[in-house]
């Protein structure tokens, strides 16, 4: 193989890498799945596209002791959902919100609590 062929192959490889690495895949779901303890905190951020109409907040928490604070902030950093959950109150969440494009933030904080969390935002 001569040097001209090597240069052409290298150029094609670089072009293919550049062409495929520029593809963007937008996630449509973010959240938490797993156990949490007394000192647990969580933050997940979802980039909501302008085409989205509704944001869904769905999930449950198996709270053994204590309380868990859950908060959802929209793309304008306005609190659209905030609640303190405990075992006596029940810990199922199923809410809908008007979508605003941008970064939505879902947070939780354990307050002397432990258990299991399965909580997501999606569109």
N, C-alpha and C positions, 0 to 999 in steps of 0.2 A: 504494500500500500504506500503510495507516494504522499508527500507532505500536503499536497493540495486536497487529496481525499480526506486526510485526517482533519484538516481545517474545516472542510464542508461538514463532516460528521459532527465535529465539536460545535460548530455554529448551529446545526440543526438541533442538537441536544439542548443547547442553551435556549434556543427559541421555544422548544417544546416545554421546557421547565418554566420559562417565563409565562408562556400562554396558559398553562394549567394552574400555576400558583396564584394567579390573579383572580381566580374564581372565588366568589364569596358565597358562603352558605349562611343564611340567617336562621338562627335557632328560634323556634316558636314556643319553647317551653323551658322553664327554669324552676328550680326549687330544691327541696330537701327530702331525702329518704334515709332514715337511719336512727340509731339510738342517740339520745342526748343525756347529759348529766347536769349536775348542779351549776357548773360553771360554763355551760355551753351558750354560744351566741352564733348566729348565722346571718349572712348577708348574701343575697344573690341578685344579680342585675340582668334584666331582659331588655334587649334593644327591640322595641316595638316598631314595626314598619308603618309607613303612612297608609298602607292598604288595610290595616287592621280596623275592625269595627268594634269588637267587644273583647275585653280582657276578663278571663276567668280566674278566680282564686278558688281552688278546690283542694280538699284533703282532710286529714284527720290527725289527731294526736292522742296517743295512749299515755295519759298522764298518771303516773303512779303516786307522786307526792308533789306538793308545792303548786306553783303557777308558771305559766309561760305567757310572755307578752309577744303578740304578733302584730306587725305593722306593715302596711303596703303603701308606698308612695308612688304617685304618678310621675309622668315625665316633667312636670313643673315642680316637683318636690312637695306637692300637696298631699297630706295624709288622706287617703280614700278609705282605708280600713285600719282600725286599731282596736284590739281587744286583749283582755287578760283572760286566759283560759285555765281552768282547773278541773280536777276529776269530777267534782260535784256539778259543775256547770255543763259538762259535755264538751267535747272538743272536735266536733265536725264543722267544717267550714265549706260553704258553697255560695259564692258571691259572684256578681257580674258588675263590670264597670265600663263606661264609655271609653273607648281606646283613644289615647293621645299618643302620637308618634314620639319616640324618644326613649330614654332609659328609665324603666320602672324598677323600683327596689323593693324586694321582699326581705323583711328582717324578722328574726325571732330572738328572744332572750329568755333563758331559763332562770327562774327565780326560786332557788332552793328546790328544784324539781328534777325528776329523771323520768325517762320513758322512751317512747318511739314517736318520731315525726315523719309524716308523709304529706307534704304540703307543696303545691306548685301553682305558678302563674303561667298562663298560656293564652294564645290567641289563634 
